[in-house]
Amino acid sequence: MGESVSNPPTRASLSLDLIVDTALKLISEHGADRLSMRHLSAALGVSLGATYRHVASKDELLVLCGRRLYERSYTKRAADEDPLHWVRDQVMHLYDLLVAHPGMARRVVFAGNVDPELAEDIRQALLQTGHSEDSVDTIGLVLTLYTAGALMASAQAEVHRESGSSTRTLIIAGLDFILHSYLDDNRAGRAPSVS
């Protein structure tokens, strides 16, 4: 982790964006738990103090990294795109980024870092497909919990390899089940079940 970038930034060119992008590169290589401000500064080729002038602590840095991962995972929905497939794809984009950045899941999924535009677009996509106002928040919670569980399962992917199914395939099937079963319950006039 003591590597430095090929062209160290000058004091004037060091930016929050460069710090966050470099931190995410280090996290993808070594995990969030092994990231330190000292290692980050070394990778940037700047003094520890220069890094701290932009980011007050590792915790603050990890919050910023979580927000950046949400930004990277978000894609606008095309007008002709199926809303439920788009929601599923958004969840999978985030899942893929979190798998690629070990240790960031707990800092993203439950940290309240969700991009407000992404949250509203998902809400609108669910409403557009016939989900009720009352079920949208429940679906959001279930998707969050499901994604957290899927991330834990991906850490034990060898179990799924033995069954012949990839973790990613199982997660997509589960997301489709969640998105469509709540919709089917709403259309039938039943309260969604979580069993």
C-alpha positions in Angstrom: 0.0 0.0 0.0 3.0 2.3 0.2 3.0 2.8 -3.6 2.9 6.2 -5.1 1.1 7.4 -8.2 3.3 8.0 -11.3 2.9 11.8 -11.2 2.4 13.0 -7.7 0.0 15.9 -7.4 1.3 19.3 -6.5 -0.2 20.9 -3.4 -2.3 23.1 -5.7 -3.6 20.2 -7.8 -4.6 17.9 -4.9 -8.3 17.8 -4.9 -11.1 16.0 -3.0 -12.0 14.1 -6.2 -8.4 12.9 -6.6 -8.3 11.9 -2.9 -11.6 9.9 -3.2 -10.7 8.3 -6.5 -7.3 7.2 -5.1 -8.8 5.9 -1.9 -11.3 3.8 -4.0 -8.4 2.4 -6.0 -6.6 1.4 -2.8 -9.8 0.0 -1.3 -10.3 -2.1 -4.5 -6.8 -3.5 -4.1 -6.6 -3.9 -0.3 -10.0 -3.4 1.2 -11.5 -0.6 3.3 -10.3 -1.9 6.6 -6.7 -1.7 5.5 -6.9 1.8 4.1 -5.2 4.4 6.2 -4.8 8.1 5.7 -1.0 7.6 5.8 -1.1 5.0 3.0 -3.4 7.2 1.0 -1.1 10.1 1.4 1.8 8.0 0.3 -0.1 6.8 -2.8 -0.9 10.4 -3.6 2.7 11.4 -3.1 1.7 14.2 -0.6 2.2 14.8 3.1 -0.3 13.4 5.6 -1.2 17.0 6.5 -2.1 17.8 2.9 -4.5 15.0 2.8 -6.0 16.0 6.2 -6.5 19.6 4.9 -9.1 18.1 2.4 -10.6 15.2 4.5 -10.7 15.4 8.3 -10.7 11.6 9.0 -10.8 8.1 7.6 -14.5 7.9 8.5 -15.3 11.1 6.5 -13.3 9.7 3.6 -15.2 6.4 3.6 -18.5 8.3 3.6 -17.3 10.2 0.5 -16.1 7.0 -1.1 -19.6 5.5 -0.5 -21.3 8.5 -2.1 -18.9 8.1 -5.1 -19.8 4.4 -5.5 -23.5 5.4 -5.6 -22.7 8.0 -8.2 -20.8 5.4 -10.3 -23.6 2.9 -10.0 -26.4 5.2 -11.1 -27.6 5.3 -14.7 -30.6 7.2 -16.0 -33.5 5.1 -17.2 -34.3 5.4 -20.9 -37.9 6.2 -21.7 -38.5 2.8 -23.3 -36.7 0.8 -20.7 -38.7 -1.6 -18.5 -38.8 0.1 -15.0 -38.5 -3.1 -13.0 -35.5 -4.3 -15.1 -33.9 -0.8 -14.6 -34.4 -1.0 -10.8 -32.8 -4.5 -10.8 -29.9 -3.2 -12.9 -29.4 -0.3 -10.5 -29.1 -2.7 -7.6 -26.8 -5.0 -9.5 -24.5 -2.1 -10.6 -24.2 -1.1 -6.9 -23.6 -4.8 -5.9 -20.8 -5.2 -8.5 -19.1 -2.0 -7.3 -19.3 -3.1 -3.7 -17.9 -6.6 -4.5 -15.0 -4.8 -6.2 -14.4 -2.6 -3.2 -14.2 -5.0 -0.2 -15.4 -3.5 3.1 -17.5 -0.8 1.6 -20.8 -2.6 1.8 -21.5 -1.7 5.4 -20.4 1.8 4.7 -22.8 2.2 1.8 -25.9 0.0 2.2 -26.8 1.1 5.8 -25.0 4.5 6.0 -27.7 6.6 4.4 -25.5 7.6 1.5 -28.2 6.9 -1.2 -28.2 9.6 -3.9 -31.5 11.4 -3.6 -32.0 11.5 -7.4 -31.4 7.7 -7.5 -33.8 7.1 -4.7 -36.5 9.2 -6.3 -36.0 7.6 -9.7 -36.4 4.1 -8.2 -39.5 5.3 -6.3 -41.0 6.6 -9.6 -40.1 3.4 -11.5 -41.9 1.3 -8.9 -44.9 3.5 -8.9 -45.0 3.5 -12.7 -45.3 -0.3 -12.7 -48.2 -0.3 -10.4 -46.7 -0.6 -6.9 -48.7 1.3 -4.3 -47.3 4.3 -2.4 -47.5 2.2 0.7 -45.4 -0.6 -0.6 -42.6 1.5 -2.2 -40.8 2.1 1.2 -41.2 -1.6 2.1 -39.7 -2.7 -1.2 -36.8 -0.3 -0.7 -36.1 -1.8 2.7 -36.4 -5.3 1.4 -34.1 -4.6 -1.5 -31.6 -3.0 0.9 -31.7 -6.0 3.2 -31.6 -8.5 0.3 -28.6 -6.7 -1.2 -26.8 -6.7 2.2 -27.4 -10.5 2.4 -26.3 -11.0 -1.1 -23.0 -9.2 -0.4 -22.4 -11.5 2.5 -23.2 -14.5 0.4 -20.8 -13.4 -2.3 -18.1 -13.6 0.3 -18.9 -17.3 0.5 -19.3 -17.8 -3.3 -17.7 -21.3 -3.2 -21.0 -22.6 -1.7 -22.9 -21.5 -4.8 -20.2 -22.7 -7.2 -20.8 -26.2 -5.8 -24.6 -25.9 -6.6 -23.8 -25.0 -10.2 -25.3 -21.4 -9.9 -23.3 -18.3 -9.8 -24.0 -15.9 -6.9 -24.8 -13.2 -9.4 -27.5 -15.3 -11.1 -29.1 -16.2 -7.8 -29.2 -12.6 -6.7 -30.8 -11.5 -10.0 -33.5 -14.2 -9.6 -34.1 -13.0 -6.0 -34.4 -9.4 -7.1 -36.9 -10.3 -9.8 -38.9 -12.3 -7.3 -39.0 -9.3 -4.8 -39.9 -6.8 -7.5 -42.6 -8.9 -9.2 -44.2 -10.5 -6.1 -45.0 -7.2 -4.5 -46.5 -6.0 -7.8 -48.6 -9.2 -8.1 -49.8 -8.7 -4.5 -50.8 -5.1 -5.2 -52.7 -6.1 -8.4 -54.6 -8.8 -6.5 -55.5 -6.4 -3.8 -53.6 -8.3 -1.1 -51.2 -6.9 1.4 -47.6 -7.8 0.4 -46.2 -10.7 2.3 -42.6 -10.9 3.4 -42.6 -14.6 4.3 
